[in-house]
Amino acid sequence: MSFRLVTHLAPRFTRRMHTNSNPETPAAPSLTTDPAHHPHVFAAAFNTGDPAAVAAVYDPAAVFVPHPGTPVTGPALGAATAEFLSLGLPITVRPRHTYVADDIALLIVDWTIEGIAPDGTPTHIEGTATDVARRSPDGRWRYLIDNPFGAAAP
């Protein structure tokens, strides 16, 4: 069985992210040296459906806020991202702003997860993330704080 995942990189431009004859071993996307591109790297990782690919876009000390007011770290971060991945639906990202100070970047990103979930339920989840990324010693950016629902009240 073969599949193809696509993520939107800019209006009217798409890039094939991965084609693989074995969906059990999707390729992990490469991390970026450009913080403005990191949301697209995240989307590519998310769209593989592979928790290890998603984990690779996070700093080891990362905080993820899967529900407003509920930050998680460590193994709980992996479990929370697995919950989103279990929908089996792709994410589309539209970065709005990137502000960089030395090795820290603030990213404001509109995102959407939409489609028919495995149980047949039409699903539409969206938000405007306020995320913080940090440049690692290898020069690549990783999420330090991933807050997908931004300033939404708990």
C-alpha positions in Angstrom: 0.0 0.0 0.0 1.3 3.5 -0.9 0.3 6.8 0.5 1.1 10.5 0.0 0.9 13.3 2.6 0.9 17.0 1.6 1.3 20.0 3.7 0.7 23.6 2.7 3.8 25.7 2.7 2.4 28.9 1.3 -0.8 29.9 -0.5 -1.2 28.1 -3.8 2.0 26.0 -3.2 2.1 22.5 -1.8 5.0 20.1 -1.3 4.9 16.4 -1.3 6.2 15.4 2.1 6.4 11.7 1.9 5.6 8.7 -0.2 6.2 5.3 1.2 5.2 1.8 0.3 5.1 0.9 4.0 2.9 3.2 6.2 4.4 1.6 9.3 7.7 3.4 8.7 7.0 7.0 7.6 10.1 9.2 7.1 10.7 11.8 9.7 10.9 15.4 8.4 14.2 17.3 8.7 14.5 20.0 11.3 15.1 23.5 10.1 17.6 26.2 10.7 14.9 28.8 9.9 12.5 29.4 12.8 9.8 30.7 10.5 9.7 27.3 8.8 9.5 25.3 12.0 5.6 25.2 12.0 5.8 23.5 8.6 8.3 21.0 9.9 5.9 20.3 12.8 3.0 19.8 10.3 5.1 17.4 8.2 6.0 15.4 11.3 2.4 15.4 12.5 1.1 14.3 9.1 3.3 11.2 9.2 1.2 10.0 12.1 4.4 8.8 13.8 4.7 9.9 17.4 8.5 9.6 17.2 8.5 12.1 14.3 6.4 14.5 16.3 8.6 14.1 19.4 11.7 15.1 17.3 10.4 18.6 16.8 10.3 19.3 20.5 13.1 20.4 22.8 13.7 17.8 25.6 12.5 20.4 28.2 9.4 21.2 26.1 6.0 22.1 27.5 2.8 21.3 25.5 -0.6 22.8 26.4 -3.1 20.3 24.8 -6.1 22.0 26.5 -6.1 25.6 27.7 -4.6 25.9 31.1 -3.3 22.3 31.1 0.5 22.2 30.5 2.3 18.8 30.2 5.9 17.7 29.9 7.9 14.6 29.5 5.9 11.4 28.9 2.6 13.2 29.3 3.6 15.4 26.3 3.9 12.3 24.2 0.6 11.0 25.4 -1.1 14.3 24.6 0.3 14.5 21.1 -0.7 10.9 20.6 -4.3 11.9 21.3 -4.2 14.4 18.5 -2.5 11.9 16.2 -5.2 9.3 16.9 -7.7 11.4 15.0 -5.8 10.2 11.9 -6.3 13.6 10.2 -3.8 16.0 8.7 -2.9 19.4 10.2 -2.6 22.5 8.1 -0.5 25.4 9.4 -0.4 29.1 8.4 2.3 31.0 10.3 1.4 34.6 10.9 4.4 36.1 12.7 7.8 35.0 13.8 9.8 37.1 16.2 13.4 36.1 17.0 15.7 37.2 19.8 19.0 35.3 19.8 18.2 31.6 20.2 14.5 32.1 21.1 11.6 32.6 18.7 7.9 33.4 19.3 5.7 31.9 16.6 2.1 32.9 16.0 0.5 30.2 13.9 -3.1 29.5 12.7 -3.8 25.8 12.3 -6.6 23.5 11.4 -7.2 19.7 11.7 -10.1 18.8 9.6 -11.7 15.7 8.0 -13.5 12.5 8.9 -12.1 10.8 12.0 -11.6 7.0 12.0 -15.0 6.6 13.8 -16.8 8.4 11.0 -17.2 11.6 12.9 -16.7 14.9 10.9 -14.0 16.7 12.8 -12.9 20.4 12.7 -10.4 21.7 15.3 -8.6 25.0 14.8 -6.7 27.5 16.8 -4.1 30.2 16.8 -1.0 28.9 18.5 1.4 31.0 20.5 4.5 28.9 20.4 8.1 29.4 21.6 11.0 27.6 19.8 14.6 27.4 20.8 17.7 27.0 18.6 19.5 23.9 19.8 23.3 23.7 19.8 23.1 21.9 16.4 21.5 25.1 14.9 18.1 23.5 14.4 14.9 24.8 16.0 12.6 22.8 18.3 9.5 23.8 20.2 10.1 24.7 23.8 6.5 25.8 24.4 3.7 24.5 22.2 0.5 26.3 23.1 -1.9 25.4 20.2 -4.9 27.3 21.6 -3.0 30.5 22.4 -4.8 32.8 24.8 -8.0 30.7 24.9 -9.5 30.6 28.5 -9.3 27.3 30.4 
